[in-house]
Amino acid sequence: MMMTTRMINAISRALLIALALAAVSGDAWAGSKVYRNNVLTAQHVAVPGTHVMVVPPSGSKPSSSFAGFEIEPRGIRYEITETSAPYASTAPTLTTEGLEAEGVKANDISDVDLNGSPARIIQGTATNSNGEEAGIVMFVFGNERFSVFVRGYYQQTDGAAANLLRNSMLSAIIASAREKSTVEPYAISTAGTEFKLADEVGGTKHFTVGGQPYSSTLKDAIYSGTSFSNAVSPGEQAGFADRAAEQFLSQYEYTIMNRRNVSYGGLSGIEITADVQGNFRLDRTASGGNVRRPIPARGYIAILFDPDSDMVYSFTGIAVQNAESYLSQFMRMTSTFSRPK
């Protein structure tokens, strides 16, 4: 069975952590090296799942669907991920040629000295998660243990956005004394399902069928879980979950099938399932011709709220084959949610 190009591209953009490295349009900050010696301030915010602290862009709010911040009225997304690759191995890919190999045009790549460590900042254009051409500022830094990718997407008509994002990125601090907690923020079990942990990037865990590496050629299903800090009052939880579902499913033609209140691991939350369109198979007709028939696909979102710590736990899944079976497995995994005592 073959997925449509549209479905493949949508899954690649919406689920898979990859790889829209930015292309840049030159401006006044092209050319010279940037030196920053940052100190911790009261405005710095720790980014869950990373060793990073930044001063968020003015007017932004923590995202409900990824590690980072958003300014929704301006269409700004500020995404932060951390990988286990040392910065020394990441830096060689941050060239005009390296970015071009990812389908990107780079007009400016500036070296940065961030508290005595090398980094690079890039500005330009890239395809955002909605498949639109957008402006982007990207800041990449790290140390011998990890690399951090900060990507800020904005509407190209928003002339002030690039500097807003750049100033926030250059406020970054690697809190080396603040090691990641050895205690996992939550646990789920895959027992009784076909899923296994495939990887963990930037605090987000990805589970695939059999633990196979996921890619843009995903043929069955993927399930992801993450946690972040966001104060959500009981009266705001329904709207928060609806917005998270809308953002997660925005790449697809979809219809909400079911929305229900749930309680997992002692936390209340909201679970949403959706019928997702876009996957087809070719069937031979009695006359010997071919007809394209839709294959049911399913989307899944569950958001759990901890009012005592302001932590939010988010679980999402897409099943493009065996949809009903995998959907039930998504629910089974989420139902095993627990937190360390």
Phi and psi in degrees as a GROMACS rama.xvg file:
@    title "Ramachandran Plot"
@    xaxis  label "Phi"
@    yaxis  label "Psi"
@TYPE xy
-112.981  137.046  MET-2
-85.9095  152.097  MET-3
-68.6448  154.877  THR-4
-57.9456  -37.5042  THR-5
-61.2882  -42.6384  ARG-6
-67.4788  -43.1709  MET-7
-59.3871  -47.7805  ILE-8
-63.3033  -38.6576  ASN-9
-65.3405  -44.462  ALA-10
-63.2895  -42.1649  ILE-11
-58.6419  -41.9259  SER-12
-76.9027  -42.455  ARG-13
-83.7533  -28.3624  ALA-14
-113.849  -34.5001  LEU-15
-94.0637  131.091  LEU-16
-76.2582  96.8452  ILE-17
-161.211  130.375  ALA-18
152.552  27.3554  LEU-19
-80.5401  79.4654  ALA-20
-75.3408  148.491  LEU-21
-85.4154  157.864  ALA-22
-112.302  153.121  ALA-23
-122.885  153.821  VAL-24
-115.734  126.014  SER-25
-64.5753  150.425  GLY-26
-153.378  -158.69  ASP-27
-65.9002  -19.0837  ALA-28
-94.9828  12.7871  TRP-29
-75.1354  150.569  ALA-30
107.694  -80.1721  GLY-31
-79.3613  156.218  SER-32
-72.2674  145.174  LYS-33
-103.594  132.788  VAL-34
-116.186  125.453  TYR-35
-132.01  129.149  ARG-36
-121.84  87.0882  ASN-37
-85.7751  147.93  ASN-38
-122.43  153.955  VAL-39
-68.7186  132.632  LEU-40
-123.082  171.015  THR-41
-67.9628  -17.6429  ALA-42
-86.0515  -12.3644  GLN-43
-68.7293  141.84  HIS-44
-124.247  132.577  VAL-45
-74.9269  133.173  ALA-46
-92.4905  116.337  VAL-47
-55.2021  139.58  PRO-48
82.2731  6.14502  GLY-49
-136.89  174.223  THR-50
-96.3972  16.3787  HIS-51
-104.116  143.011  VAL-52
-127.701  134.687  MET-53
-137.18  160.972  VAL-54
-89.4188  110.988  VAL-55
-61.049  153.526  PRO-56
-57.5122  141.616  PRO-57
-57.1476  132.871  SER-58
86.1192  1.19143  GLY-59
-90.2828  161.94  SER-60
-130.756  151.122  LYS-61
-58.1462  140.49  PRO-62
-76.4136  149.733  SER-63
-91.6245  -5.2188  SER-64
-126.517  -5.01614  SER-65
-157.124  164.859  PHE-66
-74.8442  114.066  ALA-67
147.088  -155.051  GLY-68
-136.931  162.294  PHE-69
-139.612  149.128  GLU-70
-122.264  87.9853  ILE-71
-58.8221  -42.7234  GLU-72
-61.2504  -24.0421  PRO-73
-104.279  1.79459  ARG-74
66.3396  32.5933  GLY-75
-98.8749  129.327  ILE-76
-119.768  133.89  ARG-77
-128.333  93.016  TYR-78
-101.959  136.676  GLU-79
-128.217  122.804  ILE-80
-131.313  150.756  THR-81
-126.036  132.568  GLU-82
-116.389  165.065  THR-83
-84.5907  0.911355  SER-84
-77.4462  131.476  ALA-85
-59.8532  150.116  PRO-86
-60.4381  -34.5715  TYR-87
-59.3499  -29.8335  ALA-88
-88.0448  -18.3857  SER-89
-83.7136  -39.17  THR-90
-54.4574  -41.4038  ALA-91
-61.2566  -18.9354  PRO-92
-84.238  -10.3751  THR-93
-93.6851  56.2574  LEU-94
-120.373  167.269  THR-95
-55.8652  -43.7095  THR-96
-67.9062  -42.9  GLU-97
-62.0129  -41.6006  GLY-98
-69.3101  -38.0799  LEU-99
-62.3938  -34.0262  GLU-100
-64.1197  -21.3434  ALA-101
-94.6354  10.6193  GLU-102
83.7478  26.9401  GLY-103
-119.178  146.482  VAL-104
-103.386  126.061  LYS-105
-112.461  120.636  ALA-106
-100.953  -24.5593  ASN-107
-148.025  126.099  ASP-108
-129.802  113.747  ILE-109
-109.565  136.013  SER-110
-75.7176  146.052  ASP-111
-131.241  140.063  VAL-112
-103.73  105.17  ASP-113
-104.304  103.516  LEU-114
50.1666  42.3121  ASN-115
86.615  0.700131  GLY-116
-116.689  146.632  SER-117
-72.0361  148.089  PRO-118
-155.169  172.413  ALA-119
-140.387  142.509  ARG-120
-124.067  138.52  ILE-121
-131.079  142.004  ILE-122
-131.467  147.213  GLN-123
168.249  -136.441  GLY-124
-131.844  152.688  THR-125
-160.857  165.446  ALA-126
-81.9143  122.213  THR-127
-83.1736  -176.584  ASN-128
-68.1446  -12.969  SER-129
-93.6453  5.99417  ASN-130
77.0152  16.8023  GLY-131
-105.235  150.894  GLU-132
-72.4194  123.574  GLU-133
-133.753  156.871  ALA-134
-73.3889  153.991  GLY-135
-148.452  140.991  ILE-136
-118.748  131.332  VAL-137
-128.135  135.047  MET-138
-124.515  126.602  PHE-139
-125.672  127.344  VAL-140
-152.776  -179.107  PHE-141
160.399  -155.249  GLY-142
-150.902  -157.401  ASN-143
-76.0227  -4.90912  GLU-144
-111.165  -24.7752  ARG-145
-160.401  165.386  PHE-146
-123.021  145.976  SER-147
-118.519  130.125  VAL-148
-112.879  119.545  PHE-149
-114.198  119.287  VAL-150
-121.641  123.121  ARG-151
-114.785  115.759  GLY-152
-101.414  140.989  TYR-153
-151.602  160.515  TYR-154
-71.7581  133.67  GLN-155
-64.0841  -19.3722  GLN-156
-81.0502  -7.72847  THR-157
-88.7816  89.818  ASP-158
-65.3518  -23.3773  GLY-159
-91.7853  -8.46274  ALA-160
-67.578  -39.0645  ALA-161
-60.1038  -47.2525  ALA-162
-68.4526  -34.3855  ASN-163
-59.0299  -47.4455  LEU-164
-68.7012  -43.7731  LEU-165
-60.2501  -44.6292  ARG-166
-63.288  -38.2472  ASN-167
-65.497  -45.6382  SER-168
-60.4218  -41.0587  MET-169
-74.6834  -3.08655  LEU-170
-84.6074  -1.76282  SER-171
-61.2518  145.845  ALA-172
-131.829  131.455  ILE-173
-86.9792  110.795  ILE-174
-83.0093  76.3409  ALA-175
-62.9083  -27.1393  SER-176
-79.9292  -13.2675  ALA-177
-100.375  76.7668  ARG-178
-64.336  151.516  GLU-179
-58.2959  139.525  LYS-180
-61.9173  139.224  SER-181
-77.5332  -10.6972  THR-182
-92.3746  121.936  VAL-183
-63.6921  139.073  GLU-184
-67.257  -22.6841  PRO-185
-162.078  168.618  TYR-186
-138.681  145.759  ALA-187
-134.834  156.625  ILE-188
-110.488  139.878  SER-189
-99.5758  6.77973  THR-190
-57.1179  135.469  ALA-191
81.3734  7.96143  GLY-192
-124.308  173.665  THR-193
-91.4533  3.25284  GLU-194
-94.9937  148.08  PHE-195
-139.248  157.497  LYS-196
-64.5237  124.413  LEU-197
-92.3887  -44.6849  ALA-198
-169.419  174.343  ASP-199
-137.021  122.574  GLU-200
-131.85  125.653  VAL-201
57.9051  30.9781  GLY-202
85.4386  -2.84211  GLY-203
-100.373  126.64  THR-204
-96.0251  135.793  LYS-205
-116.926  129.185  HIS-206
-116.858  132.562  PHE-207
-127.905  168.747  THR-208
-64.3366  118.937  VAL-209
72.1383  4.92711  GLY-210
75.7607  17.1471  GLY-211
-66.8562  147.373  GLN-212
-58.8324  139.137  PRO-213
-94.5044  154.197  TYR-214
-159.426  -177.121  SER-215
-70.5425  -4.51165  SER-216
-102.246  24.1573  THR-217
-50.4703  129.27  LEU-218
-116.487  -6.22703  LYS-219
-132.106  -75.0684  ASP-220
-161.323  156.393  ALA-221
-143.247  143.768  ILE-222
-132.429  133.812  TYR-223
-131.757  152.211  SER-224
-140.6  142.172  GLY-225
-151.319  169.397  THR-226
-141.671  151.145  SER-227
-159.099  164.46  PHE-228
-92.4668  126.618  SER-229
-163.325  117.45  ASN-230
-73.7442  115.359  ALA-231
-127.024  116.471  VAL-232
-72.6771  158.116  SER-233
-53.3296  -37.5164  PRO-234
-71.6463  -16.2207  GLY-235
-98.8014  -8.32822  GLU-236
-64.236  -40.6371  GLN-237
-62.7967  -47.3364  ALA-238
-64.8963  -37.0484  GLY-239
-61.8649  -46.0314  PHE-240
-65.2516  -39.6381  ALA-241
-63.5818  -41.1023  ASP-242
-66.8234  -38.7493  ARG-243
-62.2593  -41.929  ALA-244
-64.8162  -41.794  ALA-245
-63.0045  -41.8685  GLU-246
-66.665  -43.2068  GLN-247
-65.8141  -36.834  PHE-248
-98.0636  6.45949  LEU-249
-64.033  -18.7459  SER-250
-82.8084  -5.04262  GLN-251
-119.986  162.226  TYR-252
-85.9282  121.192  GLU-253
-146.011  160.023  TYR-254
-133.2  128.452  THR-255
-66.5009  126.406  ILE-256
-93.3113  -42.6239  MET-257
-153.396  144.888  ASN-258
-141.131  122.951  ARG-259
-143.931  154.243  ARG-260
-80.0432  138.263  ASN-261
-133.336  166.609  VAL-262
-140.216  113.511  SER-263
-127.121  133.297  TYR-264
58.6608  28.832  GLY-265
83.6131  3.58433  GLY-266
-113.741  139.261  LEU-267
-85.1688  156.592  SER-268
-170.009  -169.192  GLY-269
-132.465  133.971  ILE-270
-119.617  128.744  GLU-271
-126.065  134.275  ILE-272
-122.132  148.798  THR-273
-140.239  147.62  ALA-274
-86.5008  123.731  ASP-275
-111.146  130.389  VAL-276
-100.725  156.21  GLN-277
132.46  -11.0506  GLY-278
-104.564  134.343  ASN-279
-137.102  159.857  PHE-280
-129.5  158.674  ARG-281
-99.6067  120.916  LEU-282
-111.575  140.758  ASP-283
-84.4357  134.456  ARG-284
-88.1484  170.819  THR-285
-62.12  -27.9165  ALA-286
-84.4147  -0.522318  SER-287
95.0366  -1.12067  GLY-288
-86.5361  -177.935  GLY-289
-117.745  145.037  ASN-290
-134.305  136.596  VAL-291
-85.3903  124.66  ARG-292
-120.364  137.422  ARG-293
-68.6378  142.359  PRO-294
-103.885  125.894  ILE-295
-58.6983  133.152  PRO-296
-125.26  156.757  ALA-297
-132.499  142.186  ARG-298
-112.515  149.419  GLY-299
-140.749  133.857  TYR-300
-139.868  130.193  ILE-301
-133.031  128.818  ALA-302
-121.361  124.436  ILE-303
-113.028  141.909  LEU-304
-120.052  131.566  PHE-305
-109.301  101.612  ASP-306
-68.9859  -20.1137  PRO-307
-77.0347  -33.5831  ASP-308
-114.442  -2.99069  SER-309
62.3013  21.6301  ASP-310
-84.8213  142.431  MET-311
-118.709  134.398  VAL-312
-115.371  123.673  TYR-313
-119.989  131.048  SER-314
-129.279  130.241  PHE-315
-134.97  154.429  THR-316
-155.518  149.706  GLY-317
-129.652  129.867  ILE-318
-119.248  119.792  ALA-319
-110.021  -3.28258  VAL-320
-138.832  154.411  GLN-321
45.5949  46.9503  ASN-322
-57.1829  -47.2637  ALA-323
-67.5837  -37.7001  GLU-324
-64.7735  -46.4051  SER-325
-69.1968  -33.9997  TYR-326
-60.7977  -43.5126  LEU-327
-65.7189  -31.808  SER-328
-70.8915  -35.628  GLN-329
-56.7449  -48.047  PHE-330
-63.786  -38.8248  MET-331
-62.3349  -44.8357  ARG-332
-64.0065  -45.2576  MET-333
-62.1724  -35.3965  THR-334
-65.3029  -16.3084  SER-335
-90.2915  3.53626  THR-336
-51.1219  135.071  PHE-337
-149.881  159.475  SER-338
-118.127  153.998  ARG-339
-64.2933  144.56  PRO-340
